[in-house]
Amino acid sequence: METLAIQEDNLEKEISKERSRLSSDRMDISFGEIINLYKNKELIIRPEYQRLYRWNDFQKTALIESILLGIPIPPIFVSEDENGIWELVDGLQRVTTFISFFGELDENDFNLQATPENNDDEEYNLLNKWILKAGSLVENLEGFDIDTLPKKYTINLKRAVCRVEILRGESNTFMKYELFKRLNAGGTKANPQEIRNAIYRQFDTRLNNLLEELSQNELFKKLTKLSEKKQRELYDQELVLRFIAFVNNIENINENTENFLDLFMEQAVKNKHFEYDEYQSLFKEVLGIIDSLGDENVFRNESKSFVPALYEGITIGVAQNLAIYRESIELLRKKIAELKKDDDFKKFSGSASNSRSRIKKRLSRASAIFQNPSVD
């Protein structure tokens, strides 16, 4: 058994090793300079893993109000590459809000356009020169934009200082993603799939690309009919990942859903022999068979609400028994009806359904139903 002195020595060595991997610096720069860096392509505010913008008009107004009142703003974190270009690691909402208020945001960076459907959606509003709402402290901000706000206040905004934490060196690989995970995992800035995409893209982009491609499959979109909000949160990609992760691993599930998907994605992107093409073909064939039913509500309950447990149970049940259901769509129809009525499946699909035991039992029950060619 190690003595306390040895344990302390090992601890010191481990901490020193990890600290040496992180080269960092900090500086205070004006918000006006942040705009200039962005316009000069010296600041990337839309790296692949920070693709979503979620602040509504009241949250955006609160930022401008805080800067005008001199209320301290949290620092932003950037990663500096070998050419001195900064990539935003944390601070997307703040930086994008400020740049768009001044009308300098390139909305092509976000591949968003105003449409009649989303123009009034506050959560989706990413227009340049947006109009301020009433502030929580300064109600008379309401109605002003960058063109009507008094000149002295626009100058004050640009001269206001922002703290920038800069990661350099080896931190551009592992530490950058570790920082992103820690900054976002405990809050609402990014959801689990965004964080997975961020962390594991560094190893291999093929799985990320596959998830994105399959989430845009027309049959998948038709059968899931997810809201725009769910799609913006990358829930569609998570559903694809669930299929890939669960289909051949039911017996190996030993974590809750989020942890199991994290571990699966990490192992997949590090596996040089991961069968991307096979999963792609399997997913598409399963969707084609299910679509043959002619039932666009196949993954929905009686109230027409999308049920992830049904999606998982049906897609995986079909995938594990392709030879049976290629030949008998009517049998598949009966099996799906049986699954939806099954008391055990319902029990394991209720509250806490993402726990380790419930996932395993739910998927095992679905597999048993689909593997049995007879109809109860």
C-alpha positions in Angstrom: 0.0 0.0 0.0 1.4 3.4 -1.0 2.5 5.7 1.8 1.0 9.1 2.1 4.3 10.7 0.9 4.3 8.6 -2.3 0.6 9.5 -2.9 1.4 13.2 -2.4 4.4 12.9 -4.8 2.3 11.2 -7.5 -0.4 13.9 -7.0 2.1 16.7 -7.5 3.6 15.1 -10.6 0.1 14.6 -12.1 -1.0 18.2 -11.5 2.3 19.5 -12.8 2.0 17.4 -15.9 -1.5 18.6 -16.7 -0.7 22.3 -15.9 2.3 22.1 -18.3 -0.2 21.2 -21.1 -2.1 24.4 -20.7 -0.5 27.6 -22.0 -2.8 30.6 -21.4 -2.8 34.3 -21.3 -5.4 37.0 -20.8 -6.0 40.5 -22.0 -8.6 43.2 -21.8 -9.8 44.6 -25.2 -12.7 46.8 -26.2 -15.9 45.4 -27.7 -15.2 47.6 -30.7 -11.9 45.8 -31.2 -13.8 42.5 -31.0 -16.0 43.7 -33.9 -12.8 44.6 -35.9 -11.2 41.2 -35.2 -14.4 39.5 -36.4 -14.6 41.6 -39.6 -11.0 41.0 -40.4 -11.5 37.2 -40.0 -9.2 37.1 -37.0 -11.9 35.9 -34.7 -14.0 32.9 -35.6 -17.3 33.0 -33.7 -18.8 29.9 -35.3 -16.5 26.9 -34.9 -18.4 23.7 -35.7 -19.1 22.9 -32.1 -20.6 26.3 -31.3 -23.2 26.4 -34.1 -26.3 27.5 -32.2 -27.4 30.8 -31.0 -30.3 30.9 -28.5 -30.7 34.2 -26.8 -34.0 36.0 -27.1 -34.5 39.7 -27.4 -34.8 40.2 -23.6 -31.5 38.4 -22.9 -29.8 40.4 -25.7 -31.1 43.6 -24.3 -29.8 42.7 -20.8 -26.3 42.4 -22.2 -26.4 45.9 -23.9 -27.9 47.3 -20.7 -25.2 45.8 -18.5 -22.4 47.2 -20.7 -24.0 50.7 -20.7 -24.3 50.6 -16.9 -20.8 49.3 -16.4 -21.9 46.0 -14.9 -19.0 43.5 -15.3 -19.4 41.0 -18.1 -18.0 37.4 -17.8 -14.8 36.8 -19.8 -14.8 35.0 -23.1 -12.5 32.2 -23.9 -10.7 31.8 -27.2 -8.2 29.4 -28.6 -5.3 30.8 -30.6 -3.9 28.9 -33.6 -0.4 29.0 -35.0 -1.4 32.0 -37.2 -2.7 34.0 -34.3 -6.3 33.5 -35.3 -8.7 33.3 -32.4 -11.5 30.6 -32.2 -14.2 31.2 -29.7 -14.5 28.5 -27.2 -17.0 30.1 -24.8 -19.0 33.3 -25.2 -20.9 32.8 -28.4 -24.1 34.4 -27.0 -22.4 37.6 -25.8 -20.1 38.1 -28.7 -22.8 37.4 -31.3 -25.3 39.6 -29.5 -22.9 42.6 -29.5 -21.8 42.2 -33.1 -25.3 41.8 -34.4 -26.5 44.8 -32.5 -24.0 46.9 -34.5 -25.2 45.3 -37.7 -21.8 43.6 -38.5 -22.8 40.0 -38.2 -22.3 37.8 -41.2 -25.5 35.7 -40.9 -24.1 33.2 -43.5 -21.8 32.1 -40.6 -24.9 30.7 -39.0 -26.7 29.7 -42.2 -29.9 31.4 -40.9 -32.3 33.6 -42.7 -35.4 35.4 -41.5 -38.6 33.7 -42.8 -42.3 34.3 -42.1 -42.1 31.1 -39.9 -39.3 32.2 -37.7 -39.3 36.0 -37.9 -41.3 36.3 -34.7 -39.6 33.5 -32.9 -37.6 35.3 -30.2 -35.4 32.3 -29.6 -34.4 32.2 -33.3 -34.0 35.9 -33.9 -30.5 36.5 -35.2 -31.1 39.7 -37.2 -28.6 42.5 -37.5 -29.5 45.9 -36.0 -32.1 44.3 -33.8 -34.3 46.5 -31.6 -33.9 46.8 -27.8 -36.6 45.8 -25.4 -37.2 47.5 -22.1 -34.3 46.8 -19.8 -34.9 45.5 -16.3 -33.2 48.6 -14.9 -33.5 51.0 -17.8 -37.0 50.6 -19.3 -36.5 53.5 -21.7 -34.1 51.4 -23.8 -37.2 49.9 -25.5 -37.5 50.8 -29.2 -33.9 51.9 -29.7 -31.5 50.3 -32.1 -27.9 51.1 -33.2 -29.1 53.8 -35.6 -31.4 55.6 -33.1 -29.4 55.1 -29.9 -27.7 58.4 -28.9 -24.1 58.6 -30.3 -22.5 58.9 -26.9 -24.0 55.5 -25.9 -22.8 53.7 -29.1 -19.3 55.1 -28.4 -19.5 53.9 -24.8 -20.5 50.4 -26.0 -17.6 50.1 -28.4 -15.1 51.4 -25.8 -16.3 49.1 -23.0 -13.7 46.5 -22.1 -14.1 42.7 -22.2 -11.7 40.2 -20.6 -10.4 37.6 -23.0 -8.8 34.4 -21.8 -6.5 32.9 -24.4 -5.5 29.3 -24.7 -2.3 28.5 -26.7 -0.1 25.6 -27.6 -1.2 22.1 -26.8 -4.4 23.6 -25.3 -5.5 24.0 -28.9 -6.2 20.2 -29.0 -7.3 18.5 -25.8 -7.5 21.3 -23.4 -9.7 23.4 -25.7 -12.4 20.8 -25.8 -12.0 19.9 -22.1 -12.6 23.6 -21.3 -15.7 23.7 -23.6 -17.2 20.7 -21.9 -16.6 22.0 -18.4 -18.0 25.5 -19.2 -21.1 24.0 -20.8 -21.9 20.8 -19.1 -23.3 22.4 -16.0 -25.4 25.0 -17.6 -27.8 25.5 -20.5 -25.4 27.0 -23.1 -25.0 23.7 -24.9 -26.9 20.4 -24.8 -25.2 17.0 -24.6 -25.0 16.4 -28.4 -23.4 19.7 -29.0 -20.8 18.9 -26.4 -20.2 15.5 -27.9 -19.7 17.0 -31.3 -17.3 19.5 -29.8 -15.2 17.0 -27.9 -15.0 14.1 -30.3 -14.6 16.0 -33.6 -11.0 16.5 -32.7 -10.3 12.8 -33.2 -12.2 12.0 -36.3 -15.0 14.0 -38.1 -16.6 11.0 -39.9 -19.0 10.1 -37.1 -20.1 13.8 -36.8 -20.6 13.9 -40.5 -22.6 10.7 -40.5 -24.9 11.9 -37.7 -25.5 15.1 -39.6 -26.1 13.4 -42.9 -28.6 10.8 -41.5 -30.4 13.4 -39.4 -31.2 15.1 -42.7 -32.5 12.0 -44.4 -35.9 12.7 -45.8 -37.5 9.6 -44.4 -36.1 10.2 -40.9 -37.4 13.8 -41.0 -40.8 12.5 -42.2 -41.1 9.8 -39.5 -39.8 11.9 -36.6 -41.3 15.3 -37.5 -39.2 17.1 -34.9 -39.8 20.7 -34.3 -37.3 23.4 -35.5 -36.4 23.9 -31.9 -35.4 20.2 -31.4 -33.5 20.3 -34.6 -31.6 23.4 -33.6 -30.7 21.6 -30.4 -29.3 18.7 -32.4 -31.8 16.3 -30.9 -32.2 14.8 -34.4 -28.5 13.9 -34.4 -28.8 12.4 -30.9 -31.6 10.2 -32.1 -29.4 8.9 -34.9 -26.6 8.3 -32.4 -28.9 6.4 -30.1 -29.8 4.0 -32.9 -26.1 3.4 -33.8 -25.0 3.1 -30.2 -27.8 0.8 -29.0 -28.4 -1.5 -32.0 -25.6 -3.9 -31.3 -24.9 -3.1 -27.7 -28.0 -3.7 -25.6 -26.2 -6.2 -23.4 -23.3 -3.8 -22.9 -25.4 -0.9 -21.6 -24.0 -0.1 -18.1 -24.6 3.7 -17.9 -27.5 6.0 -18.2 -28.3 7.3 -21.7 -26.1 10.4 -21.7 -23.0 8.7 -20.3 -23.4 5.7 -22.5 -23.7 7.9 -25.6 -20.6 9.9 -24.5 -18.6 6.7 -24.1 -19.8 5.1 -27.3 -19.0 8.2 -29.4 -15.5 8.5 -27.8 -14.7 4.8 -28.6 -16.2 5.1 -32.1 -14.1 8.1 -33.2 -11.0 6.5 -31.9 -11.7 3.2 -33.6 -10.0 3.1 -37.0 -12.1 0.2 -38.0 -15.5 1.6 -37.1 -18.1 0.5 -39.7 -19.5 3.9 -40.8 -20.8 2.5 -44.2 -22.5 -0.4 -42.5 -24.4 1.7 -40.0 -25.4 4.2 -42.7 -26.8 1.4 -44.9 -28.6 -0.3 -42.0 -30.2 3.0 -40.8 -31.5 3.8 -44.3 -32.8 0.3 -44.9 -34.6 0.3 -41.5 -36.2 3.7 -42.3 -37.3 2.4 -45.7 -39.0 -0.7 -44.2 -40.8 1.3 -41.5 -41.9 3.9 -44.1 -43.5 1.1 -46.1 -46.2 0.9 -43.4 -47.5 4.3 -44.6 -47.9 5.4 -41.0 -46.2 8.8 -40.3 -47.2 8.5 -36.6 -45.4 5.2 -36.1 -43.1 6.7 -33.4 -46.0 8.6 -31.7 -48.4 7.7 -28.9 -52.2 8.1 -28.9 -51.9 11.8 -28.4 -49.6 12.1 -31.4 -46.6 13.0 -29.3 -43.2 11.8 -30.4 -41.9 9.0 -28.0 -38.2 8.4 -28.1 -38.6 5.0 -26.5 -40.9 3.9 -29.4 -38.4 5.2 -32.0 -35.6 3.2 -30.3 -37.6 0.1 -29.8 -39.1 0.0 -33.3 -35.9 0.9 -35.3 -33.7 -1.4 -33.3 -36.3 -4.2 -33.4 -36.4 -4.0 -37.2 -32.6 -3.7 -37.5 -32.1 -6.9 -35.6 -34.6 -8.8 -37.7 -34.2 -7.5 -41.2 -34.8 -10.8 -42.9 -38.2 -11.2 -41.2 -39.5 -7.7 -41.9 -38.2 -7.2 -45.4 -40.7 -9.9 -46.3 -43.7 -9.1 -44.1 -44.8 -5.5 -43.6 -48.1 -6.7 -42.1 -46.3 -8.7 -39.5 -44.3 -5.6 -38.7 -47.5 -3.6 -38.3 -48.8 -6.1 -35.8 -45.5 -6.2 -33.9 -45.5 -2.4 -33.5 -49.1 -2.5 -32.2 -48.0 -5.2 -29.8 -45.0 -3.1 -28.6 -47.2 -0.1 -28.0 -49.6 -2.1 -25.9 -47.0 -4.1 -24.0 -47.1 -3.3 -20.2 -43.5 -4.1 -19.5 -42.3 -1.9 -22.4 -44.5 0.9 -21.1 -43.2 0.5 -17.5 -39.6 0.8 -18.6 -40.5 3.8 -20.8 -41.9 6.0 -18.0 -40.2 8.3 -15.6 -36.4 7.9 -15.2 -36.5 6.0 -18.5 -33.0 7.1 -19.3 -31.5 5.3 -16.3 -29.2 2.3 -17.0 -31.6 -0.4 -15.9 -34.6 1.0 -17.7 -32.8 1.4 -21.0 -31.5 -2.1 -21.0 -34.9 -3.6 -19.9 -36.8 -1.5 -22.4 -34.6 -2.4 -25.4 -34.4 -6.0 -24.3 -38.2 -6.2 -24.2 -38.5 -4.6 -27.6 -36.0 -7.0 -29.0 -37.9 -10.0 -27.6 -41.1 -8.8 -29.2 -39.6 -8.3 -32.6 -37.6 -11.5 -32.6 -40.7 -13.6 -32.0 -42.4 -14.2 -35.4 -45.7 -15.1 -33.8 -48.3 -12.6 -32.8 -49.7 -12.7 -29.3 
